[in-house]
Amino acid sequence: MDLVDAIRIVTRSWSFSTEEYQALENLDLDERAISDFAFRHVVLHLCESSGKLAGFVEDMDHGCAFDVSVIPNRIIKMLINTLRLAELHGMTGEDLAKGIQKWADSKEVK
């Protein structure tokens, strides 16, 4: 599977509808309102995943045992959210691949 396939799978499996998100019932269901809601919601998922990882690491700093088996699931969820966010922003798998290559070539993280 490449990034194009991954975005297609994530987008097909994660739609934004009133059946899934009751908050959409309160919005004018125009395409822009749904798109704005979706973008915001995916960003919140990314923040949630980052926060959960931060919590695990913070606990480790205080000497608590850390269950490393939770890491793969967090990474997968963050990737899914990143791919959905990219698609919502109009980016393609090719755009992501080019951006990754550009980053690797320049060694700059922005």
Buried (B, 14 or more C-beta within 10 A) or exposed (E): EEBEEBBBEBBEEBEBEEEEBEEBEEBEEEEEEBBEBBBEBBEEBBEBBEEBBEEBEEEEEEEEEEEEEEEEEBEEBBEBBBBBBBBBEEBEBEBBEEEEEEEEEEEEEE
